[in-house]
């Protein structure tokens, strides 16, 4: 269901695409899949990623604005609406969320699960069934990085499978999202011409 995310006709330059999160985040995965020719530039917040386009530091930003399970992704959707930047393309992507922890950890010994609030909301029922306490993080991949750095076998992260590889974690369960059809709509913002 892609709508023009690809390279514009006749434009063979690599650009810079901003995204919110750490390497291995869902937004980073979307950038790699949808704009593989670009340099993908991480920012801690949605506002910083959008500002990078406004300032000219990046050519475009790929921002998640809606999820099929939880609805509007905030504050991203509001920031996109207020940015004054044209939405030049959009795409829906299936989102599969993995439960990951340091090597040697077991599901039965976990006490906490770390992730971005939006990802946590997509897994509410399964988190409750596992009896885990929720710890909010700035990003899914950032949560994976933190869990890896802490080295505590009672902590897990919810993140894309790619984040486990980036941060040396083991996948304990795949598809932790509550809905099998869980997907997110990303929009591509670009600088105003001229």
N, C-alpha and C positions, 0 to 999 in steps of 0.2 A: 504494500500500500504506500509506496514511495511517491512523493509528489515533487519531483525536481530537485532533490538534494544533491544530485551529482554535479560534476564540473560543468560550468557554462560552456556552450558551444564555442570553440575557437580559443578558449582560455587554457593554456597549458602551463601556467605558473602555479607553483606550490604556494599556498597561502598559510595563514595562521588561524586556526579555529580554537576559540576559547571554550572551556567547559568547566562546570563546577565539580570539584571533587579531586581525589588523588588518582594517580595512575592505577588502572584496574577497575575504576568505578563504572557504573552503568552508562553514564554520559560519555566517559572515555571510550568504552566499547562501541558506543553508537558513532562517535567521531571516527574511530578506526575503520569501522565497517562502511560508513556512508561517505567519508572524505579521506580515503587512505593516502592521497597525495599530499595532504596538508601536514603542517606541524601542529600537534595537538598540545594546547597550553592550559595547564590546570590552574584553577583559582579556588580559594577556600569558600567563597560565597557566590550566589547567583548574581548579586549586585556587582561584584568585582569582575565577573566574566562579561557582563553586559557593558560595564564601563570600559573594559579593554577594547571593545568595538567602537564605542563612542570616541575614545581618545585616539584611535588609529593604531593602537598597539597590536590589535588583532583585526583580521579581515571580517570575521564572522563569529557567531557564538551559537552553539547547539544547546538548547535549554529544554528540559522536560516541563510540560505545562499541564498534563492531564494523565490520570491513570485509570484503567478500566475497573479497578477494584475500589479505590478510595475517592475517585473524582478529581477535582482540581488540585494540582500540586502548588502549594503555597510555601513561601512567598513568590516562587518563580513566576506563576501566571500573572500576578499583579505587577511585578517588576517588568515583565515583557510588555504588558499593556501600557505601562507608563513610560517605557523607554524612548518612544518616538523613533524607533528603528523599524524598517520594513521587515516583515516576515516573508522571506523569499522562497521558503519551502517548508514542508512538514512531513513527518513519517511516524507511523505507529510501529513499535518494536515489542516483540514478546519479551517479558521479563521473568527470568527464572532465578530464584534467590536460593543460594546455598548456605548451609550452616557449616562453619569452619572453625577450627581451633588448632592449637599447637600440636605437633606430632605426639602421639601417645595419649591424647585426651580421649575420653569416652563420653557419650551422650549422658549416661546415667550419673556422671560426676559433675556435670555442668551446673553452675549456679546463676550466671548472668549471660545475657546476650547483648552485644553492642551493635548499633547500626544507626543510619540516618533515620529520623522520625518517619519519613514517608515509607521507607522500606519496612520498618517495624509495623506500621499500620497495615501493610499488605500481608502480614504473617500473624495477625493477632491470635487467631484460634489455635494455630500450631504452637506458638510460643506458650500460650496458656496450657495446652495439653502437656508440654514438656516441663511446666512448672518453673520457668526461668524468669528472673528479674530482668527488666529492660534497662539498658543504659544507652542514652541518646548520644550520638556522635555527629560531627559535621558532615560526614560522608560515609558511604558503605565501605569503600576501599580504605578510607582513613581509619575506620573501625577495625578492619582486618589488619592494617599496619600496627595499630595500637595493641591488639591482642597478641600479635606476633612479638612485639617488643617487650610486652609484660611477661610473656612466657608462662602464664598461669593456666594450668590445665582445667580450671573451673570456669574460665571465660571463653566465650565463643563470639563469632561475628556473623552477621548476615550480610552477604555480599555476592557479587558475581563470581562464578567459578574461576575466572581469570585472576581475580584478586588472590586466591589461594596460592596460585603459582607465583605471582609477583612477590608475596610476602612469606612464602615457605610454610603455609598452613595445610592441614589435612581436611578434606571434605568429609564431614560426618553424615550429612544428609543433603540430598539435592532436592530442588523443587519445594522449598519450605513455604512458598507463597500459598495463601488459602485458596486461590482460584487457579484452575488449570489454564484459563484463558487470560491470565494477567498480562496486560500490555500497557505501554506508556507512549504517549504522543510527544514527540520532540519537535520543536520549531527551530528553524535556522534564521537567525537575525543577521543582517548585513549592514554595513555602513551606507549612509546616503551617498549617492554619486555626487561628485563635485566637491 
